[in-house]
Amino acid sequence: MAHIKNFMSSKPIDIDSLKKKAVIFRRDILEMLEIAGSGHPGGSLSAVEIFLTLYGYQLQFKSNNPNWEDRDRVIVSKGHVSPVVYTTLANFGYFPKEELKTFRKFQARLQGHVHTKVPGVEFNSGSLGHGLSFANGIALGAKMRGKDFKVYCVMGDGELQEGSVWEAAMTSTHYKLDNVCAIVDYNKVQENGPTNEIKNLEPLGHKWSSFGWHVLEVDGHCINSLKTAFDDFDKTKDKPTVIIAHTIKGKGVSFMEGKNTWHGKAPNKEQLAEALKELK
Ligand SMILES: Cc1ncc(C[n+]2csc(CCOP(=O)(O)OP(=O)(O)O)c2C)c(N)n1
């Protein structure tokens, strides 16, 4: 059986091991939210496999040297999903998992929206719609300096309603930023309801391709499909790639799945216990 990528080497992948990690991630996310008494479960649970495939397969990084110059950059534009980001970073060795218990506590590093005081976080976010512009800037800088690293930008579907995203999308193609990979966590639900009722995004793939992007659509909970999409991005030249990852908001917890009421609310003790029964 293949092994999980040693972070500096080429790319074998152990899908079974990553699937087991997905369960651990979901448990960690819910536990940290329950302790904090607040936070965003829905869009964190939908993005678990996206982050796992990034850190478990695709990225070049050194968790013991987070500012390593040649690291790939991950820009988390939907900054409210700090639970999945911090869980990922802790599980991949950026800081001790024990620290997850301090999530959202006064004076703790792990605040409710991701920020750069946390090792491994590249960008302060929370105000939606800015990450892709930032990713473009880093990617353009990399090209100007002859650097090979890649820049990944994770966005939400509700976030795509921000006009600034489309301004950035034009910039990426104008500068032929083939070192930019946008990943849309397309969970179809935003804070106040279904995305297509609030402001419909469809036909989403056509929108991106009409802006000149290489467009891939995958099941965002299938690690193998995400892997194949990242491989495709690696081979694509002269244009940026967007991976539209079809996901389920609240994935893995039956009473949270597809519900906007679980966008920004922590489970209580009983709800946590019920959720953990499902995540084995
Ligand atoms: C500029 C801006 N407007 C509004 C908000 C409030 N807000 C926080 S999360 C959210 C919904 C985002 O939906 P989506 O991007 O689909 O996130 P996900 O479902 O992945 O959590 C909104 C409107 C914000 N953070 N920033």
The ligand as a Gaussian input file, in Angstrom:
#p B3LYP/6-31G(d) Opt

LIG

1 1
 C      -17.918000      40.830000       3.258000
 C      -18.708000      39.965000       4.180000
 N      -20.064000      39.991000       4.120000
 C      -20.784000      39.215000       4.961000
 C      -20.163000      38.394000       5.865000
 C      -20.991000      37.568000       6.825000
 N      -20.896000      36.146000       6.533000
 C      -20.097000      35.330000       7.233000
 S      -20.135000      33.759000       6.673000
 C      -21.283000      34.160000       5.499000
 C      -21.839000      33.124000       4.566000
 C      -20.796000      32.583000       3.682000
 O      -21.286000      31.511000       2.946000
 P      -20.286000      30.540000       2.262000
 O      -19.249000      31.331000       1.560000
 O      -21.077000      29.612000       1.418000
 O      -19.586000      29.821000       3.483000
 P      -19.710000      28.319000       4.018000
 O      -21.051000      27.777000       3.659000
 O      -18.650000      27.551000       3.317000
 O      -19.488000      28.412000       5.487000
 C      -21.592000      35.503000       5.535000
 C      -22.534000      36.163000       4.624000
 C      -18.746000      38.404000       5.894000
 N      -18.063000      37.621000       6.721000
 N      -18.050000      39.160000       5.022000

